[in-house]
Amino acid sequence: MHRRLFPRALALLALVATAATAGAPGATAESPTPATTQLRATIDRILGDTRLDGAQASVVVVDTSTGQTLYDRNGERRLIPASNTKLLTSTAALALLSPGHRFTTDVRTTGKRRAGLLSGNLYLRGGGDPTMLAADYDALAAEVAADGVRVVTGNLIADDTRYDRTRLGPDWTWDDEPYYYAAQVSALTVAPDTDYDAGTVIVHAAPGARAGAPAVVSTTPPTGYVRIDNRAQTVAEGETSISIEREHGGNTVVVTGQIAVGDAPASDWVTVWEPTGYAADVFRSALHRHGVRVLGRTVLGQATPEAANPVARHDSMSLGEFMTPFLKLSNNGHAEVLTKEIGRMLSGSGTWSAGLTAISEYVADTGMDTGTLRQRDGSGLSRRNLVPATEFVDLLAAVRAEPWFGTWYDALPIAGQPERFVGGTLRSRMAGTPAAGNVHAKTGSLTGVSGLSGYVTGADGHLLAFSILLNNYLTASVKTLEDQIAVTLAGYREGATTAARSAPPSVPETPRTPEGLECSWVKPITC
């Protein structure tokens, strides 16, 4: 409990100091200023929307300058946070691994070398890097060739032993498994794009040369690891309707439907079954292109001997840089890799349980009461995650003192900023309002679950930390309600002598996506 009392004590001291110096003397939670009273009335009206009838809402707002709680509705109630869970994972990663941490993928050899002949095995050792592209494996292969290796008499060993072999997160639903936001986690993997959607392949279906011809199907990156069952046809005209689905338990991707002559290719991101084999296939193909023949077979999951000789190496971007694609686009796979990496670095065990234990200990030290919450994965995809809004606000207030706070704050999605790697999952929200370019916050979405937790600077210059968690609603989306609250906070001025009207502000309609997923999760949709 001492951890819980620490931030509360700071808040109390700040509140006492504020009462003595603020423009509205004597303001407390029990005796709020007129501006605070009006703020609470406005948020109450927003939460009274019929879309929340029968739902649960938890909202907490704290002025980080004073420690004063400006609003609290059901702040202690445990709700499903969805991707707001990434606030815990990302802050713990920066604190426990450091912003300069990098993932290393290397190639090593055993056996004797004579001229261009290696009488032994070639080891591809994964370091957990979720940003490894086909081009990076090609560069590793080029290094192997440049080192003089031409023929490997042994096997290509794909070493993914840095982490355990549990590929899917606890409690993830089976029907999410083919989709890229639920990709399998391995210490050795491939990303097909610079969003770094590790463990996925992009499947493209283009029209054939004439009506009646099969669609032309290809993958990015090119790989024989995925088998294409092409049942799609080219038609002379009509609406393109292509379905791309991977069969459970293997790497057969079935492509069905039709595509009209002259139409642009249809594309979708598909997870692979066993990413280690996928990485090994991409690397082996790269070796072949660079004139390196491996006579043996590909073997998955064996550890690299300590005495193996280094031949090639690739280091990832720094963790501080990695926060941008991770948080801006709310990448689930990144969160899970970081969870296992934390476990590996702190306890020598690259498992979910070890990583989550370390995350829990870190956030407890910041002042979160971990006895009131449950974290089951790094990303928030599990519906067994439960976090009260007040605990998120405690974390948000505490990490402002961390030396890496500026890096992390900038990596959060920013409202109304259209560039994907600036606005992220908030790029289409709150544009043209006082919240645009102001709100830095983590979004969260599952069917019937929505969240927005982060920071907004009020009209008086005070930085406000807030958490909005909405659960169990039946409507398609409640994100405009979150936006109305955030815009209200952006206009809040504690020293105002005349309170603004309590009507909720108007905000742009939030783009809708299937199953309540965040915009960035549904790749073909521009939002």
C-alpha positions, 0 to 999 in steps of 0.5 A: 500500500505504500506505493499507492499512498505515494502519488496520492500524498503528492497530489494532496500536497499539490492541492494544498499549495494550489489552494493557497495560490490559485486564482480561485482561492479555496477550491477543493474537490468538495468545493470546486470552482465555477469552472470545475463545476461547469466542466463536470456538468459538461462531461456528465452530459456527454456521458448521458448520451443514449449510446451509453445506456446500459453500458459502463463508463469510467472517466478520471481527469487530473490537473498534473500541475496541481494534483487536483482531480477535476473529474471522477466518475467510477474511477476505481471501477475495473474495465477492459482497457483494450489497447490502453494496456500499451501504456503500461507495456511501453513505459515499462519497456523504456524504463527497464530496457532503456531508450537505447536498447536494440534487438540484434539478429546475427548469423554464426557458423560452426565447423571448419572453413576451407576456401569457400566451403563451410563444413558445418552449420549456418545459424540464423539467431533471432534477437526478437526484432519485429522490424526485420524486413526481407531487405535486412535478411538480404543484407545479412546474406550479402555479408555471409557471401562477402565473408567468403562462404559459398557452400554450407555442407550442414544445415541452416539452423533458425534459432528462435530460442531467445523467447519461448515457443508460446506463439499466441497470447493468453486468452486471445480468441481463436477467430482473431488468429489469421488477422495481422493484429493477432500475429504469432510472436517469435524471436525470429520473424519477418515484417512485410512493410515499414509499419513492421507488422511482424509475422505477416505476409501481404497477399495481392490479387490482381486481375488476369489479362482477360475475363475468365482468367484466374486472378494473379496472386503474389506476396510481399515479400516473395516466399514459398513458405505460404502456399496459395490456393487461388480460386479467384477469377477475372471478370470483364466488369462488376464489383471486385470482391476478393477474399483472402484467408489463411486456413487454421493450423497451416500456411495455405492461403485461400483466395476467392472471389472476383476482380474486374479487368483493369482494377487495382490489385486487392491486398490483405495482411495475413498472419503466418503459421510459425514465423520462425520458418517464414524468416528462415525461408526468406533468409535461405532465398536471400543466400541463394540470390547471393550465391551461397548454397546450403546443402542441408535442410532448414531446422527450426528452434535449435540454440546457437552454440556459444562457440559459434563464429560470428559472420553477419549482424543486424541491429534494429533501430533504438527502442526510443525510435521504435516507440513511434511505429509501436504507439502511433499505429497501436501495433499489438505484435510490438507490445508482445515482443517487448513483454517477452524482451523485458522478461528475457532481459530482467530474469533470463526468461523470454515468456509472457509471465516473466515480462508481465511480472516485471511490468507489474513491478515497474508500474507499482513503483510509479504508484499504480495499485497493481492489486486493483488491476489485471494485465494478461498480455502486452497489447490489450487484445485479451479481454481479461485485462482489467484496469481502473481509469484512476490507475491509468491517470496515476501512471500518466502523472508519474511518468512525467518525471522520467528522463525518457518522457519526452520521447514517449509523449511524442510517440503517442498518437496526436489528435487531428494530425493527418500524417500516419506517423504523427497522428497515428490512430488519432489522425482523423479525430478532433480535427479543427478543434482545440484538441487538434495537435494538442491531445497526445493519447493512446486509443483502444478498441475492441468490439463493445470496448473503447478507451482514450487515455493520455494528456491534453493542455487546457486553455490555462496552460495546465497539462491534464492527464485523463483516462476514458474507458467505455465498456459494454455498449451495443452501438457501433462506436462511442469515439465521438463521446471520447472526442467531446470530452477531450475537446472540452478539456482542451478548452478548460480554464481553471481561472475563468470567471464565467463558465462556458455553457455545458452543452457538449462541443461538436466534433467531427464524426469518427471513421467507423471500422469493422468490429470496432477495431482501431483505424490502423488495424484495418489496413485497407481502410484509409481513415 
